[in-house]
Amino acid sequence: MTRVMTACVQVNAGPEIGPNLEAAAELVRRARDAGAEFITLPENASLMIRGRARLLARIGSEPLHPALPVFRDLARETGAWLLVGSLAIALEDGRVANRSYLIDAEGVIVARYDKIHMFDVDLPGGENYRESAIFRPGDRAVIAPTPWGRLGLTVCYDLRFAALFRALAHGGAGIITVPAAFTVPTGRAHWQVLLRARAIETGCFIVAPAQCGSHDEGRRTYGHSLIVGPWGEVLAEAGEEPGIITATLDLDRVAECRAMVPSLTHDREFALPS
């Protein structure tokens, strides 16, 4: 039987990296003290800021990014695996990657995943986002080995693209991470139902750490970090303030749930509508 105590760290990141890292590190240590062996942080874990110039002034390329060494040291300090939901990483072409990192207990980067689907939306009330204006989308799904089995990586808006989750499940993932900074309107309407649907469709554990509260220039995020079992049951849910949630994932449940409804073995090719 393979079990792992997992934590979601929910933060309220602002426009300065230093204070954000201090707040996140305190919560990671609290999660480790609670027994968590696999600790996850949300999208934009080190920085939430609007505007291309202001973003680029605070970040760097991967070798020069100020946050990545801090998280690697934190993994070594705590002896836990860390999922850094995403960092904004400057690229050579002037754009930015929204990049998720999986770091092992020795501080080694085990996997990187660049967010594939860009959040370009216009919401009621005039709230709008054009992630593609700054960020370069990824083009590769990523599965990483862990002591508890194979882990699939996604980021936030990827949640709306079920084919990605199905591909990760077909690739052997038993856990899929969904670090996010969901808006309040979309979070209220869609967050939990989409996470539960992805768990049910794939027979995977879904671990979704989230940003919460008010951020730079009035942006607001939904919070409600969630851990969902492979039958679609909610194992733990946060509220709207910074903090942690934990749940023990029994990986044997993945095989059990997939055996009861083996939909991953029932894919069929079909002609697309004209």
Stockholm file with secondary structure:
# STOCKHOLM 1.0

chainA/1-274         MTRVMTACVQVNAGPEIGPNLEAAAELVRRARDAGAEFITLPENASLMIRGRARLLARIGSEPLHPALPVFRDLARETGAWLLVGSLAIALEDGRVANRSYLIDAEGVIVARYDKIHMFDVDLPGGENYRESAIFRPGDRAVIAPTPWGRLGLTVCYDLRFAALFRALAHGGAGIITVPAAFTVPTGRAHWQVLLRARAIETGCFIVAPAQCGSHDEGRRTYGHSLIVGPWGEVLAEAGEEPGIITATLDLDRVAECRAMVPSLTHDREFALPS
#=GR chainA/1-274 SS CCEEEEEEEEBCCCSCHHHHHHHHHHHHHHHHHTTCSEEECCTTTTCCCCSHHHHHTTCCCGGGCSSHHHHHHHHHHHTCEEEEEEEEEECTTSCEEEEEEEECTTSCEEEEEECCSCCEEECGGGCEEEGGGTBCCCCCCEEEEETTEEEEECCGGGGGCHHHHHHHHHTTEEEEECCBCCBHHHIIIIIHHHHHHHHHHHTCEEEECBBEEECGGGCEEECCCEEECTTSCEEEECCSSSEEEEEEEETHHHHHHHHHSCGGGCCCCCCCCC
#=GC SS_cons         CCEEEEEEEEBCCCSCHHHHHHHHHHHHHHHHHTTCSEEECCTTTTCCCCSHHHHHTTCCCGGGCSSHHHHHHHHHHHTCEEEEEEEEEECTTSCEEEEEEEECTTSCEEEEEECCSCCEEECGGGCEEEGGGTBCCCCCCEEEEETTEEEEECCGGGGGCHHHHHHHHHTTEEEEECCBCCBHHHIIIIIHHHHHHHHHHHTCEEEECBBEEECGGGCEEECCCEEECTTSCEEEECCSSSEEEEEEEETHHHHHHHHHSCGGGCCCCCCCCC
//
